[in-house]
Amino acid sequence: MKDTTKETLRSDFEKMMRHALQKNGDFGFHIFGDYAASVLNFYVGSSILGLAEKREAALFLASLYNTGINNVINQQDLQEIADVLAQDPTLNYQVLAPIFD
């Protein structure tokens, strides 16, 4: 995965996190999961991310989330989370709206 793609993922993740914290007071796992699945599918559909890179990007997003919650998720669970996110076909544009503001 290119560094520019990682930076885009990181930047959009931070926008979403700030939005969720300001609006809801938290950025819980369910919010993260909905966001991550949708943003990965959006990036693949927009050719920002290649399908072959989707799982790596899912792991990158899960790692960013884990860092934000003081690394409480172990590596094995991060791998499982990345697998689930990479296989999830969800694309909810309403969930993604905050990254476009």
C-alpha positions in Angstrom: 0.0 0.0 0.0 1.3 3.4 -0.9 2.3 6.0 1.7 -0.2 8.4 0.1 -3.0 5.9 0.6 -2.0 5.4 4.2 -2.0 9.1 4.8 -5.5 9.4 3.2 -6.7 6.5 5.4 -5.2 8.1 8.5 -6.5 11.6 7.7 -10.0 10.4 7.0 -9.9 8.2 10.1 -9.0 11.2 12.3 -11.8 13.3 10.8 -14.3 10.5 11.5 -12.9 10.0 15.1 -13.2 13.8 15.8 -16.7 13.9 14.4 -17.9 10.9 16.5 -16.3 12.3 19.7 -17.9 15.7 19.1 -21.3 14.4 18.2 -21.6 11.2 20.3 -19.0 11.7 23.0 -17.4 8.4 22.0 -15.9 6.5 19.1 -16.9 3.0 20.1 -16.1 -0.2 18.3 -19.5 -0.4 16.5 -19.0 3.1 15.1 -15.5 2.3 14.0 -16.6 -1.0 12.4 -19.4 0.7 10.4 -17.0 3.4 9.3 -14.1 1.1 8.4 -16.1 -1.3 6.3 -17.8 1.6 4.4 -14.6 3.6 3.8 -12.7 0.5 2.6 -15.4 -0.3 0.1 -15.7 3.3 -1.0 -11.9 3.5 -1.6 -11.9 0.3 -3.6 -14.9 1.5 -5.6 -13.1 4.8 -6.3 -9.9 3.1 -7.2 -8.1 4.9 -4.3 -7.3 1.4 -3.0 -6.8 -1.8 -4.9 -8.8 -4.8 -4.0 -5.6 -6.7 -3.3 -4.7 -3.9 -0.7 -8.0 -4.0 1.1 -7.0 -6.4 3.8 -3.8 -4.5 4.5 -5.8 -1.3 4.7 -8.3 -2.9 7.1 -5.4 -3.9 9.4 -4.0 -0.4 9.2 -7.3 1.1 10.2 -7.8 -1.5 13.0 -4.3 -0.6 14.3 -5.1 3.1 14.3 -8.2 2.4 16.3 -6.3 0.2 18.7 -3.7 2.9 19.2 -6.5 5.3 20.2 -7.8 2.9 22.8 -4.3 2.3 24.3 -3.6 -1.0 22.5 -6.0 -3.2 24.3 -6.7 -5.4 21.3 -4.1 -8.1 20.8 -2.4 -8.9 17.5 -4.5 -12.0 16.9 -7.7 -10.2 17.4 -6.5 -7.3 15.2 -5.9 -9.9 12.4 -9.4 -11.2 12.8 -10.9 -7.7 12.8 -9.0 -7.0 9.6 -10.3 -10.2 8.0 -13.9 -9.3 8.9 -13.6 -5.7 7.7 -12.0 -6.7 4.4 -14.8 -9.2 3.7 -17.7 -6.9 4.7 -19.5 -5.5 1.6 -21.2 -2.6 3.4 -21.0 0.8 1.9 -23.1 3.4 3.8 -22.6 6.9 2.5 -24.3 8.4 5.5 -21.6 6.9 7.8 -18.9 8.5 5.5 -20.5 11.9 5.3 -18.3 13.5 8.1 -15.0 12.8 6.1 -16.3 14.9 3.3 -17.2 18.0 5.4 
